[in-house]
Amino acid sequence: MNLIDFAFRLGIIFSVFGFLWILIRSVFRFIRPHNIEKNVIEEYSFKFVQYFFLADVTFLFCLDKNESSKILPFQLFISAFILILYFIGKLQNNQKRGLMFQGIGDSLKFLQPVFNLRAEIASIVFALGMFTFFSFYPNFAYNPISNWFYDSILGIEKTPIIGFVFKIIGFFILLSLFNKILNGFFFLISGKPLITSESSFRTKKENDNSKFDDYEEL
């Protein structure tokens, strides 16, 4: 399997896993008492679990299923690299959402996402640490929940219509990751990314040059 094919497969894995996780969180939100406000401990307890299983399932796709626990080094390296880019993208998006909803009124405060930079970084480091741990001890990557995610992703991927939809989503995820790679490459060469993105909630400051901030995403 070449680099592009495998990277595209990872994009599909991330998209299907995200869909499954949304369903799981939706069930929890349905049974959760609505009079309890969202808090950092609850939010990042789920995020630690989410990122752990995403790293675990990603690692499982690096194993040669025809030969028990045989690791494919090329796929392992590519998976780790793409996983890092994916987590960085999630961190940047969550941070932008947190800034966007700053100063929101009390009536709409329930829309404000819970964001804590240290907890976000800690969850990413934890997931990457577990991915590294599984690289040395692959047998620990197998557990009922990760196996269920793995089998469910394969089943959804093979479904004619739904699988095709997730392939499209996976393609755009892959495109976003390649955009980050290109931006990083051009930033190293020229000091500026190839494609810049500016937060829309900052555009109101355009007329005030002394306060204008240029946000660039690597």
N, C-alpha and C positions, 0 to 999 in steps of 0.2 A: 504494500500500500504506500503510495507516494505521499509527499508532504501535503499537497493541496487536498487530496482525497481524505487524508486522516484529519486535517484541520477542519474540513467541511463536516466530517462525522462528529467531531467534538462540538461544532456549532449546533448540530441537531440534538446532541446529548444535553447541552446546556438549555436549549429551548424547551425540550420535553420535560426535563427535570424541573425547570421553573414553573411549567404548567402544573405538574403534579404537586409541587410545593404550595402553589396558590390554592389548590383544592384542599390541601391539608390545613392551611391557615384559615381558610374560609370556614371549615368545620369547627375549628377552635373558636373563631370569632362568634359563631352562631351560638355556641353553648356558654361562652364567657359572659359573666354578668356585665351589663352595659353601664352600670353605675360606677364601675371602677375605671379610673383614668389610666391611659397608657403610661408606662414607665420604662426607664432604661433597662432595668433588670429583666423584665419580661421580654422586651423587644430583643435584647441581645442574647438572652438564653435561647430563643428560637433561632437567632442568626448563627450562633455557635453550632447548633445542631444542624441547621441548613447547610452551612459551609463545610461541616465535617462530612456529611453524606454526599455532598457534591464532589468533594475531593476523593472520597472513597469510591464512588461510582466511576469517576473519571479514571482512577487507577485501575479499576476492574476491566475497563476497556483497553488497558495497555497489556493485559495478560493474554497469552495464547491459550484460548479455551480448549484447544485440542490436546495440549500438553499441560498437565496440572502445574499451576503457579510458575510458568515460564515467562519471565519478563522480557519484553522487547525493548531494548535500550533506546532505540531511535524514537519510538512512540512515547516512551517514558519522558524523554527530554522535551519533546514537542508539547506533550500534555502539560508538563510543569510550566513551561514558558507561556502557553496560551492561558492556563489557569491563573497565572500571575496577572497577565493583562486583563483578564476578565474581572478579577477581584479589584484591580485598580480602577477599572471602568465603573464598577458598582460603587466603590467608595466615592469617586468623583460625582457620580449622579446623585447619591444620597446626600452628599455635602451641598450640592447645588439646590436640591429640594429643601434642605434645612434652611439655607439662606433665603430662598424664595419666600418662605412662609414666616420669616421673622417679622415681628410687629403686627401679626394678624390679630384681628379683633377677637374678643372672648366668644362671640357667637359662632365664629368659625374655627375656634381653637382645636376642635376635634379633627380638623383636616391636617393640622401640623404634624409632620412625621417626627418620630423620635430619632434623634441623631446624636451620637457621642463619638467624637473622633478617636479617642483612645480605645474605646470598646470596639469600634469598627476595625481599627488596626489590629487589635488583639485577636479578634475573630478570624481575620485573614491569616495572621501569623500562625494561629493554632491550626487552621485547615492545611496550610502549606507544610507545617511541621508534621502533621499526620500523614500527608502525602509522602513526605520523605521517609517517615517511619515505615510505611507500607512498602516502600522500595526495598528496604532491608529485610522486612518481615512480612512478606506478601500474604501469608496464611491468616494474619490478623485482619485482613481487609474483608474477609468473608463473614457476614452476619445476616440474619434473616431480613432486616430492613433494607440493607444495601442490596442484597440479592433481589428483593422485591422491586426496588427501583430499577435495577439492571434489567430484569426480565420485562418490567412494564415499559421501559424505554424501547427495548427491542420490539415488543409487541405493537406499540403505537407507531414506531418507525415503519413497520411492515404493513400497516393499515393503508389501503389505497388512497383515500381522500385525505384523511387526517394526517397521515404520514407525509403526504405531499405538502400540506400546509406548514408543517413543522420543518420541512426541508427548506422552504422559502424563508421562514423565520431564522433558521440556522444559517442560511446564506448571508442574511443581513448582519447577524451576530459576527460571523467570520469577516465580513466586510468592515465592520466597525473595528475589529481587532487589527486587521491589516492597516487600517487608517492610523491607528495608534503607533504601529511599527514604523510606517512611513514618516509620520510626524516626528517621532523620536530620531529617526535617521537624519532627516533634514535639519532638525534642531541641532544635532551634533555638528553638522557641516556648516550651516549658515547662522546658527543662533536663533532661528525663527522656525516654527513648525510650518509644514506645507499648507495645512488647513487650520484655520483658527475658528474658534466658536466663542461667541460673546453672549453672556447671560442676558435674556430679554429684560429681566427686572432691573438691569443696570442702565438700560437705554435712556431712561429719563434723565440721566446725568450727562448726556452727550453735549448739551449746551453749556455746561460748566466745565471748561477744559482743565481747571485747576483741580477738580475732583474726579476726573474721568479715570476709570480703571480698565485696562485692557486684559480681559480674561482669555487665556489661551490654554487649550487642552492638549496634552501630549498623548 
